[in-house]
Amino acid sequence: MANAIAHTPNWSLSALTTLYELSSIINIADNNQPCVGALKYITRKLSGSAAIIRLISEEGWMDLYASYGMSKEQNSDLQHTPIERSLFVYENQSIKEIRRSPASTLIDDKNAEMISIPVRHHGHTLGVLNIFVPAGQLYLDEETALMLLAVGQHFGLAIEKHRMDNVARQKLIQEERNMIANELHDSLAQTLASLRFQVRVLDQTLQPTSDYMAITSLEQVEHGLEEAYTDLRELIAHCRGSIEQQGLIPSIERVVSKFREDTGIHILLQCECQDPDVPANMEMNVYRIVQEALTNIKKHSNAHIVRVLLNCDNNGRFRILVENDGRGFDKKAIENKEGQHLGLTIMQERARHLGGQLRIESELEEGTRIELKFRYRREQAE
């Protein structure tokens, strides 16, 4: 804000008040939504109906960052869009940086116009602020235009601060995950490895003299320790880092292949998609949901056949289906045992992070069906 004021010594009290109040709203905002309250404020200040901030992604697309006054359908449509030419004109601190255009170029509203303002931080353009106002009712004089440029800089500062805070938070989380993984490796993993060895030696020692029941029970203990050790190793690997983005289909193929190798259960993978391109964080959530579903089948279902289906269409609608012919479970009984089935809860949370829905259907002796639906559309750039 200081730089903007330095170039414009004749700010009116109204413009200064607007920038001060906007800055205050951003500074006290929820860390998860640093710009929503400020969007509401500036929209009402201009007698508008809605506003959005879209940021330029590393791949050169426009991703929705925050919105006010938009419907769920509009937010979904604007989640990932191609960069439109001349969103704003690149000039140094001049009215030409503000662009006015019909709102219908972006949303279905013939009675509104769209004001496009660059969102910048230290001279670098992060994205664009679009404010939707009644057509022809906003007088965009030089002071108002310069004030809106300063507004864009405020949003740019808030967004960059939020990004840096997230980077620092993710670093702390990763450091803590690594510490937990190291502790698990140096304590519990070593203990389990020692127990596996001792039980194996005991089994070999008792084989010539013990009865069938004792040997069978000992082998079950040994098998249980093997499974616990394998699960722990996978947990340690998961804590130490996430998979790199390699494509949604290869990720699912990998988890299906591992399931087949570990269990020997007949599993069928059907991909009715052509190389869907989704961001790494979405790919990770889908991968973990499928992984958890297959882990539950491995541990609990006693299934003979498993099917995994990946389907998507041209409108960016995705459907992931994991079903099996195993023993199934009583869904109501599971839901009543709060806290005992954390895996299912985490799957639901991951589905919400995708902006989608997870449906679980199961009955005793009738198998289980898990269906994930979400939407992500990557438009082709012109």
MIMAR-236295 format. One record per residue: x, y, z of N, C-alpha, C in turn. Coordinates in pm, whole numbers, padded with zeros to 5 digits, always signed. Example, Ala and Ser with C-alpha at 12.3 -4.5 7.8 and 13.67 -1.06 7.14 Angstrom:
2
+01319-00569+00780+01230-00450+00780+01320-00330+00780;+01285-00225+00708+01367-00106+00714+01290+00003+00787;
//
This chain:
382
+00082-00119+00000+00000+00000+00000+00086+00125+00000;+00200+00122+00071+00284+00239+00078+00334+00282-00059;+00372+00186-00144+00420+00220-00278+00311+00284-00362;+00188+00230-00350+00078+00286-00427+00051+00430-00385;+00054+00457-00255+00027+00593-00206+00138+00687-00247;+00262+00639-00249+00375+00724-00286+00361+00777-00427;+00301+00700-00516+00284+00743-00655+00161+00831-00672;+00075+00838-00572-00050+00912-00584-00071+00998-00461;-00013+01118-00456-00018+01202-00336-00155+01262-00308;-00247+01255-00402-00377+01320-00384-00490+01223-00356;-00461+01117-00276-00567+01024-00240-00675+01097-00160;-00800+01065-00188-00910+01119-00107-00922+01040+00022;-00990+01098+00119-01011+01030+00246-01089+00900+00225;-01184+00899+00133-01264+00780+00105-01176+00665+00054;-01083+00696-00038-00996+00592-00093-00902+00538+00014;-00846+00628+00095-00756+00585+00202-00830+00498+00304;-00953+00539+00336-01033+00461+00431-01061+00322+00377;-01094+00315+00248-01122+00185+00186-01002+00093+00195;-00883+00145+00160-00763+00063+00164-00727+00021+00307;-00746+00114+00401-00715+00082+00541-00809-00027+00593;-00937-00014+00565-01032-00114+00615-01010-00249+00547;-00979-00246+00418-00951-00370+00347-00830-00441+00407;-00725-00363+00436-00604-00419+00495-00634-00479+00632;-00717-00413+00710-00752-00463+00843-00828-00595+00833;-00921-00603+00738-00999-00726+00720-00908-00842+00682;-00813-00817+00591-00721-00922+00549-00633-00967+00665;-00588-00873+00746-00496-00906+00854-00560-00989+00964;-00691-00974+00984-00758-01049+01092-00832-01171+01037;-00814-01200+00908-00890-01308+00844-00842-01444+00891;-00929-01542+00876-00896-01683+00900-00783-01723+00806;-00682-01791+00858-00568-01830+00776-00608-01917+00658;-00718-01994+00673-00759-02082+00565-00832-02007+00454;-00888-01890+00486-00961-01810+00388-00923-01663+00405;-00798-01626+00370-00751-01492+00400-00816-01381+00318;-00886-01416+00209-00935-01313+00119-01087-01306+00107;-01161-01401+00163-01305-01404+00142-01373-01283+00203;-01338-01249+00327-01398-01131+00392-01364-01004+00317;-01240-00994+00268-01199-00875+00193-01271-00867+00058;-01296-00983-00005-01373-00984-00130-01515-00932-00105;-01574-00976+00004-01709-00930+00040-01709-00779+00060;-01607-00727+00128-01600-00584+00157-01588-00501+00029;-01494-00537-00058-01471-00455-00178-01588-00469-00275;-01653-00586-00278-01769-00604-00365-01883-00512-00322;-01910-00508-00194-02017-00421-00144-01979-00275-00160;-01852-00243-00145-01807-00105-00160-01835-00053-00301;-01826-00143-00400-01850-00104-00539-01993-00136-00583;-02080-00171-00486-02220-00206-00515-02230-00322-00614;-02133-00415-00603-02132-00530-00691-02211-00647-00634;-02214-00755-00709-02288-00874-00667-02197-00990-00630;-02077-00994-00685-01987-01106-00660-01845-01068-00697;-01750-01150-00651-01609-01127-00684-01534-01259-00670;-01431-01273-00750-01347-01392-00744-01201-01352-00760;-01113-01437-00708-00970-01425-00735-00926-01555-00801;-00863-01542-00917-00808-01658-00987-00657-01639-01001;-00582-01743-00969-00437-01735-00974-00383-01813-01093;-00270-01767-01146-00206-01834-01259-00127-01952-01205;-00161-02072-01254-00093-02192-01207+00041-02208-01277;+00123-02302-01227+00252-02326-01289+00239-02375-01432;+00125-02439-01462+00103-02489-01599+00044-02382-01691;+00016-02262-01636-00036-02154-01719-00187-02150-01730;-00257-02199-01627-00403-02194-01624-00448-02100-01514;-00577-02073-01509-00633-01990-01404-00709-02079-01306;-00662-02084-01181-00726-02165-01077-00799-02075-00978;-00922-02111-00946-01000-02032-00851-00937-02040-00713;-00912-01923-00653-00849-01917-00521-00950-01882-00413;-01035-01784-00439-01136-01742-00342-01252-01678-00417;-01371-01682-00356-01487-01622-00422-01585-01571-00317;-01668-01478-00361-01778-01427-00279-01898-01403-00370;-02014-01448-00327-02137-01422-00402-02161-01513-00521;-02078-01618-00536-02093-01710-00648-02164-01837-00602;-02239-01899-00692-02305-02025-00659-02203-02139-00664;-02243-02255-00609-02154-02372-00612-02124-02413-00755;-02226-02402-00841-02207-02441-00982-02108-02347-01051;-02120-02215-01021-02027-02120-01080-01885-02143-01031;-01871-02168-00901-01738-02197-00847-01679-02320-00913;-01763-02422-00934-01715-02544-00997-01670-02518-01140;-01747-02437-01214-01712-02407-01353-01583-02325-01364;-01557-02243-01261-01440-02154-01264-01319-02213-01194;-01331-02336-01146-01225-02395-01066-01093-02401-01142;-01101-02426-01272-00979-02441-01352-01013-02401-01495;-00966-02285-01537-01003-02231-01668-00879-02183-01742;-00887-02175-01876-00773-02124-01952-00756-01974-01931;-00634-01926-01944-00609-01781-01933-00672-01712-02053;-00756-01614-02024-00817-01536-02131-00721-01423-02170;-00713-01397-02297-00625-01289-02343-00678-01153-02296;-00583-01064-02265-00617-00927-02224-00707-00926-02100;-00672-01008-02001-00742-00997-01873-00724-00857-01816;-00605-00803-01838-00576-00666-01803-00459-00622-01891;-00441-00493-01905-00337-00439-01992-00214-00406-01906;-00097-00449-01948+00024-00426-01871+00077-00284-01897;+00054-00196-01803+00108-00060-01805+00150-00027-01663;+00247+00061-01645+00293+00096-01511+00199+00195-01444;+00127+00147-01341+00042+00231-01257-00045+00326-01339;-00125+00272-01427-00215+00357-01506-00351+00291-01514;-00450+00371-01554-00586+00322-01564-00595+00204-01661;-00505+00197-01757-00511+00093-01859-00493-00046-01802;-00446-00056-01679-00432-00187-01619-00566-00245-01577;-00669-00163-01566-00802-00210-01528-00882-00236-01655;-00940-00353-01664-01017-00388-01784-01164-00405-01748;-01250-00351-01830-01394-00370-01815-01441-00455-01932;-01524-00553-01902-01576-00640-02007-01710-00696-01962;-01791-00745-02056-01920-00805-02017-01898-00925-01925;-01978-00936-01822-01967-01049-01730-01992-01181-01801;-02066-01176-01909-02101-01298-01983-01979-01366-02044;-01864-01296-02050-01742-01361-02098-01693-01467-02000;-01743-01461-01874-01697-01555-01773-01812-01629-01705;-01924-01557-01678-02038-01620-01613-02165-01587-01691;-02270-01658-01663-02397-01639-01733-02477-01526-01667;-02443-01402-01700-02512-01285-01646-02501-01172-01748;-02612-01145-01817-02612-01044-01923-02632-00902-01869;-02665-00890-01741-02694-00759-01683-02580-00704-01600;-02466-00770-01604-02352-00725-01524-02229-00710-01611;-02135-00632-01562-02005-00624-01627-01898-00667-01528;-01782-00701-01580-01673-00755-01499-01555-00659-01499;-01510-00623-01380-01391-00540-01365-01275-00635-01334;-01170-00634-01416-01055-00721-01397-00936-00640-01347;-00881-00681-01234-00773-00608-01167-00657-00704-01146;-00536-00668-01184-00422-00759-01162-00393-00775-01014;-00364-00898-00974-00322-00927-00837-00171-00949-00842;-00097-00861-00774+00048-00862-00786+00117-00864-00652;+00241-00913-00657+00327-00908-00538+00469-00879-00584;+00523-00766-00539+00658-00723-00577+00678-00724-00728;+00578-00670-00799+00589-00658-00944+00557-00783-01022;+00534-00894-00952+00504-01021-01019+00353-01044-01019;+00296-01070-01136+00153-01091-01146+00118-01234-01103;+00037-01245-00997-00005-01375-00945-00133-01424-01010;-00219-01328-01048-00348-01365-01103-00434-01243-01125;-00565-01260-01113-00657-01151-01143-00773-01152-01044;-00815-01033-01006-00934-01012-00924-01046-00968-01018;-01155-01043-01020-01272-01006-01101-01386-00966-01010;-01438-00844-01030-01552-00795-00953-01668-00774-01049;-01785-00829-01015-01902-00822-01101-01997-00714-01048;-02021-00614-01132-02103-00499-01093-02213-00478-01196;-02322-00407-01159-02427-00379-01258-02371-00305-01379;-02411-00345-01496-02357-00288-01620-02379-00137-01625;-02270-00063-01650-02277+00080-01672-02296+00166-01549;-02293+00107-01429-02321+00186-01309-02196+00225-01228;-02081+00170-01263-01959+00205-01191-01879+00306-01272;-01858+00425-01212-01777+00528-01276-01631+00505-01237;-01551+00468-01334-01414+00428-01307-01320+00546-01339;-01315+00644-01246-01222+00755-01265-01081+00712-01228;-00984+00804-01243-00845+00767-01222-00819+00727-01077;-00877+00797-00983-00853+00764-00843-00909+00625-00809;-01028+00597-00859-01088+00465-00833-01004+00354-00894;-00955+00380-01017-00873+00280-01083-00744+00254-01007;-00678+00363-00964-00554+00347-00888-00580+00279-00753;-00694+00312-00693-00729+00247-00567-00747+00097-00589;-00811+00058-00700-00831-00083-00728-00699-00154-00756;-00605-00083-00818-00472-00141-00837-00406-00168-00702;-00423-00073-00610-00369-00094-00476-00439-00209-00405;-00571-00223-00430-00645-00336-00375-00584-00467-00425;-00554-00471-00556-00491-00590-00613-00358-00622-00546;-00281-00516-00512-00154-00537-00444-00176-00590-00302;-00280-00541-00235-00313-00592-00102-00343-00741-00108;-00426-00779-00203-00459-00920-00218-00334-01002-00253;-00246-00947-00339-00123-01016-00374-00036-01041-00252;-00024-00941-00165+00055-00955-00043-00005-01061+00048;-00139-01059+00063-00206-01157+00149-00189-01299+00095;-00202-01314-00037-00192-01447-00098-00050-01501-00085;+00049-01415-00108+00187-01460-00097+00221-01497+00048;+00171-01418+00143+00194-01448+00285+00129-01582+00320;+00006-01602+00271-00064-01728+00296+00014-01845+00237;+00068-01825+00117+00146-01931+00053+00271-01963+00133;+00342-01860+00177+00464-01881+00254+00433-01947+00388;+00323-01908+00451+00281-01972+00576+00253-02121+00553;+00188-02152+00440+00159-02292+00408+00288-02372+00384;+00383-02308+00315+00512-02375+00290+00581-02406+00423;+00581-02306+00512+00645-02326+00643+00572-02433+00724;+00438-02431+00716+00359-02529+00789+00383-02670+00734;+00388-02682+00601+00413-02813+00540+00552-02865+00575;+00648-02774+00585+00782-02814+00623+00785-02869+00765;+00712-02800+00855+00706-02846+00994+00635-02981+01003;+00527-02995+00925+00454-03122+00925+00543-03235+00875;+00618-03208+00766+00705-03312+00711+00816-03349+00809;+00870-03248+00877+00974-03275+00976+00918-03361+01089;+00795-03331+01132+00733-03409+01238+00704-03552+01192;+00657-03565+01066+00631-03698+01011+00760-03780+01003;+00869-03715+00961+00997-03784+00955+01042-03829+01094;+01020-03743+01193+01059-03777+01329+00978-03897+01380;+00847-03895+01350+00763-04009+01390+00807-04136+01320;+00837-04124+01189+00883-04241+01113+01013-04296+01171;+01105-04207+01207+01232-04252+01265+01211-04322+01399;+01121-04265+01481+01093-04326+01611+01029-04463+01594;+00936-04475+01498+00873-04604+01473+00976-04706+01426;+01067-04660+01340+01169-04751+01287+01263-04798+01397;+01305-04704+01485+01405-04737+01586+01347-04809+01707;+01213-04804+01722+01154-04867+01840+01063-04983+01801;+00942-04952+01755+00844-05056+01730+00886-05151+01618;+00944-05098+01511+00986-05184+01399+01094-05282+01444;+01188-05233+01524+01294-05321+01573+01239-05428+01667;+01142-05387+01750+01080-05483+01842+01007-05592+01766;+00929-05553+01664+00857-05651+01585+00952-05743+01510;+01061-05687+01458+01159-05769+01386+01220-05873+01481;+01247-05829+01603+01303-05922+01702+01203-06031+01738;+01077-05994+01757+00973-06092+01789+00954-06191+01677;+00958-06143+01551+00945-06233+01436+01055-06338+01439;+01177-06294+01467+01289-06386+01470+01273-06488+01584;+01233-06439+01702+01219-06529+01816+01107-06632+01794;+00997-06588+01737+00886-06680+01711+00926-06783+01606;+01002-06739+01505+01046-06833+01402+01138-06940+01462;+01229-06897+01550+01319-06992+01617+01239-07087+01705;+01140-07033+01778+01058-07116+01865+00978-07218+01784;+00928-07173+01670+00853-07263+01582+00939-07379+01536;+01062-07349+01494+01153-07453+01448+01192-07548+01560;+01205-07493+01681+01243-07574+01796+01133-07671+01837;+01007-07624+01832+00895-07704+01880+00838-07800+01775;+00877-07780+01649+00821-07863+01542+00829-08013+01570;+00943-08066+01616+00951-08213+01633+00871-08267+01751;+00841-08185+01852+00782-08236+01976+00640-08191+02005;+00598-08075+01951+00468-08020+01987+00356-08081+01904;+00231-08070+01957+00117-08122+01883+00073-08025+01775;-00021-08071+01694-00066-07994+01576-00125-07859+01616;-00210-07854+01719-00277-07731+01761-00177-07625+01806;-00075-07669+01882+00026-07574+01930+00105-07516+01813;+00143-07603+01719+00218-07555+01602+00133-07460+01519;+00004-07495+01499-00086-07410+01420-00102-07273+01486;-00120-07271+01616-00136-07145+01689-00011-07060+01676;+00105-07125+01686+00231-07053+01675+00249-06995+01535;+00209-07070+01434+00219-07020+01297+00126-06902+01274;+00009-06902+01338-00083-06788+01328-00022-06663+01392;+00045-06683+01506+00114-06570+01570+00223-06517+01478;+00298-06609+01418+00405-06569+01326+00350-06493+01207;+00239-06542+01152+00176-06475+01038+00126-06337+01078;+00068-06326+01199+00020-06196+01247+00133-06096+01263;+00247-06142+01314+00363-06055+01328+00416-06010+01192;+00414-06101+01094+00458-06066+00958+00369-05955+00901;+00239-05968+00918+00146-05866+00867+00166-05734+00938;+00182-05740+01072+00202-05617+01148+00331-05548+01107;+00435-05625+01083+00563-05568+01043+00553-05504+00904;+00484-05573+00812+00465-05518+00677+00385-05388+00681;+00276-05388+00759+00194-05267+00772+00275-05153+00830;+00358-05184+00928+00439-05080+00991+00540-05023+00893;+00602-05107+00813+00698-05059+00713+00630-04968+00611;+00509-05004+00571+00434-04918+00479+00399-04785+00543;+00363-04789+00671+00331-04665+00743+00453-04575+00753;+00570-04634+00781+00693-04556+00790+00725-04491+00655;+00709-04569+00547+00735-04515+00413+00638-04402+00381;+00512-04417+00422+00413-04313+00398+00447-04187+00475;+00492-04201+00599+00526-04084+00680+00645-04008+00624;+00738-04080+00564+00861-04016+00519+00844-03942+00387;+00733-03959+00321+00714-03882+00199+00600-03935+00116;+00541-03850+00034+00428-03888-00050+00479-03926-00189;+00393-03992-00265+00430-04029-00401+00445-03905-00487;+00537-03911-00582+00549-03803-00679+00439-03817-00782;+00401-03703-00841+00295-03709-00940+00344-03788-01061;+00273-03892-01096+00311-03973-01211+00192-04002-01300;+00079-03939-01275-00041-03964-01350-00138-04049-01270;-00267-04021-01285-00368-04089-01205-00374-04238-01238;-00373-04272-01366-00383-04414-01405-00260-04493-01358;-00136-04445-01380-00020-04520-01329-00023-04538-01177;-00074-04438-01104-00081-04448-00958-00175-04561-00917;-00293-04566-00982-00389-04671-00949-00337-04807-00995;-00272-04812-01112-00215-04938-01159-00113-04992-01060;-00037-04900-00998+00065-04942-00904+00004-05006-00780;-00099-04943-00724-00159-04997-00602-00234-05127-00630;-00294-05137-00750-00361-05262-00789-00260-05374-00806;-00147-05344-00869-00043-05445-00891+00012-05496-00757;+00033-05405-00663+00084-05445-00531-00017-05533-00459;-00146-05497-00469-00251-05578-00407-00251-05719-00464;-00236-05729-00595-00237-05861-00661-00118-05945-00614;-00001-05881-00603+00118-05953-00559+00107-05998-00414;+00051-05912-00329+00045-05941-00186-00060-06046-00150;-00170-06050-00226-00283-06133-00185-00309-06253-00274;-00275-06243-00401-00310-06349-00495-00457-06348-00534;-00532-06249-00484-00674-06237-00517-00688-06187-00661;-00784-06241-00734-00808-06196-00872-00865-06054-00868;-00792-05960-00925-00836-05821-00927-00834-05769-01070;-00942-05705-01110-00959-05653-01245-00959-05501-01241;-00874-05439-01322-00868-05293-01333-00922-05251-01469;-01026-05167-01467-01085-05113-01590-01065-04962-01592;-00995-04913-01694-00972-04769-01709-01048-04719-01831;-01151-04643-01806-01231-04585-01914-01200-04436-01923;-01072-04406-01928-01023-04268-01936-00901-04265-02027;-00874-04151-02085-00756-04132-02167-00661-04036-02095;-00569-04090-02017-00466-04012-01948-00522-03886-01881;-00611-03899-01783-00665-03781-01716-00554-03704-01644;-00558-03572-01657-00455-03486-01598-00513-03412-01479;-00477-03453-01359-00523-03386-01238-00403-03343-01156;-00418-03240-01070-00305-03194-00988-00254-03302-00893;-00131-03285-00846-00067-03387-00762-00144-03412-00634;-00198-03306-00572-00269-03326-00445-00398-03406-00465;-00466-03387-00578-00586-03464-00606-00550-03609-00638;-00443-03625-00716-00396-03760-00749-00364-03837-00621;-00298-03769-00526-00262-03835-00401-00386-03880-00323;-00488-03794-00315-00608-03830-00240-00681-03948-00304;-00689-03950-00437-00753-04063-00506-00673-04190-00480;-00541-04181-00493-00453-04296-00470-00473-04352-00330;-00478-04265-00229-00491-04312-00091-00629-04373-00064;-00732-04319-00128-00866-04377-00110-00869-04519-00167;-00816-04537-00288-00813-04670-00350-00725-04763-00266;-00612-04712-00220-00521-04794-00139-00589-04841-00011;-00661-04751+00058-00729-04788+00182-00840-04889+00155;-00913-04870+00045-01020-04964+00010-00964-05104-00014;-00852-05112-00084-00791-05243-00112-00730-05304+00014;-00676-05219+00101-00622-05270+00228-00732-05332+00313;-00849-05269+00316-00962-05324+00391-01009-05457+00332;-01007-05466+00199-01045-05592+00133-00946-05702+00172;-00817-05668+00169-00712-05763+00203-00727-05816+00346;-00761-05727+00439-00763-05764+00581-00894-05828+00625;-01006-05783+00566-01134-05818+00626-01233-05893+00537;-01216-05889+00405-01329-05927+00320-01338-06076+00287;-01223-06146+00284-01221-06284+00237-01278-06293+00095;-01245-06194+00012-01299-06185-00124-01224-06277-00220;-01291-06313-00327-01230-06393-00434-01206-06308-00560;-01292-06208-00582-01281-06124-00700-01297-05977-00657;-01209-05892-00711-01215-05748-00684-01213-05675-00818;-01292-05570-00826-01292-05488-00949-01266-05342-00913;-01176-05280-00987-01148-05137-00973-01178-05071-01107;-01265-04971-01104-01306-04902-01227-01274-04754-01216;-01208-04700-01317-01182-04556-01328-01253-04505-01453;-01344-04412-01432-01423-04359-01543-01423-04207-01537;-01413-04141-01652-01424-03994-01657-01484-03954-01791;-01541-03832-01796-01601-03785-01920-01542-03651-01960;-01591-03596-02070-01537-03471-02124-01570-03349-02039;-01664-03362-01946-01700-03251-01856-01621-03255-01726;-01521-03343-01718-01437-03347-01600-01497-03421-01482;-01598-03505-01508-01658-03584-01399-01585-03717-01387;-01535-03745-01266-01459-03867-01240-01540-03960-01150;-01525-04089-01176-01590-04192-01094-01491-04306-01072;-01463-04334-00946-01375-04445-00909-01459-04546-00832;-01456-04670-00876-01536-04774-00812-01444-04888-00768;-01457-04929-00641-01385-05045-00590-01489-05138-00528;-01504-05258-00585-01604-05350-00532-01548-05491-00523;-01605-05570-00432-01557-05707-00413-01673-05798-00375;-01651-05929-00384-01755-06027-00356-01735-06093-00219;-01670-06020-00127-01638-06077+00003-01754-06080+00100;-01720-06096+00229-01823-06118+00330-01904-05993+00362;-01853-05874+00328-01928-05752+00355-01934-05721+00504;-02011-05620+00539-02025-05583+00680-02155-05507+00700;-02196-05498+00825-02315-05424+00863-02277-05277+00877;-02317-05196+00780-02275-05056+00777-02324-04980+00901;-02446-05006+00946-02499-04936+01063-02419-04969+01188;-02382-05095+01201-02302-05135+01317-02166-05067+01315;-02108-05055+01196-01979-04988+01183-01991-04842+01222;-02095-04773+01172-02113-04631+01199-02138-04604+01347;-02196-04701+01419-02225-04683+01561-02100-04697+01648;-01994-04758+01593-01870-04776+01669-01775-04661+01636;-01808-04544+01687-01733-04423+01655-01588-04436+01702;-01495-04398+01615-01354-04398+01649-01283-04530+01623;-01358-04638+01596-01295-04768+01576-01266-04797+01429;-01314-04714+01341-01294-04738+01198-01242-04608+01134;-01122-04571+01178-01061-04446+01136-01035-04443+00986;-01003-04560+00928-00974-04564+00785-01089-04515+00700;-01213-04555+00734-01330-04511+00658-01351-04361+00675;-01327-04311+00796-01342-04166+00821-01242-04087+00739;-01118-04134+00734-01014-04065+00656-01048-04066+00508;-01104-04177+00459-01146-04184+00319-01252-04078+00289;-01348-04061+00380-01451-03959+00362-01389-03819+00361;-01292-03796+00449-01226-03665+00454-01150-03638+00324;-01084-03740+00272-01010-03722+00146-01107-03690+00032;-01224-03754+00032-01324-03725-00071-01369-03580-00062;-01387-03530+00060-01427-03389+00076-01317-03296+00026;-01190-03331+00048-01080-03249-00004-01082-03244-00157;-01132-03349-00218-01145-03352-00364-01267-03274-00412;-01351-03229-00317-01477-03165-00355-01578-03265-00407;-01560-03391-00367-01646-03497-00418-01724-03568-00309;-01775-03685-00345-01855-03766-00253-01806-03910-00255;-01808-03972-00138-01771-04112-00125-01891-04189-00072;-01932-04290-00147-02047-04372-00105-02001-04514-00079;-02040-04566+00037-02002-04702+00076-02129-04785+00092;-02136-04893+00015-02251-04984+00023-02200-05124+00058;-02263-05186+00159-02221-05319+00199-02330-05387+00279;-02339-05518+00262-02428-05601+00342-02356-05731+00374;-02391-05791+00486-02328-05916+00526-02343-06021+00416;-02232-06083+00380-02226-06188+00278-02264-06140+00137;-02270-06009+00118-02308-05955-00013-02198-05868-00074;-02081-05867-00014-01971-05788-00068-01981-05642-00031;-01888-05564-00084-01878-05421-00053-01851-05343-00181;-01910-05225-00188-01895-05138-00305-01862-04997-00256;-01748-04945-00297-01706-04809-00260-01697-04727-00388;-01769-04616-00390-01777-04533-00510-01738-04389-00476;-01637-04339-00547-01591-04201-00531-01627-04122-00656;-01689-04005-00636-01721-03917-00747-01667-03777-00716;-01600-03718-00815-01555-03578-00801-01543-03519-00941;-01522-03389-00943-01514-03321-01073-01389-03235-01080;-01320-03245-01192-01206-03159-01219-01193-03145-01370;-01201-03022-01418-01197-02999-01563-01080-02910-01599;-00994-02960-01684-00883-02882-01735-00912-02847-01881;-00947-02723-01903-00979-02679-02038-00853-02674-02125;-00870-02688-02251-00759-02674-02345-00733-02528-02372;-00605-02486-02358-00571-02346-02385-00576-02320-02534;-00615-02198-02562-00621-02161-02705-00484-02130-02760;
//
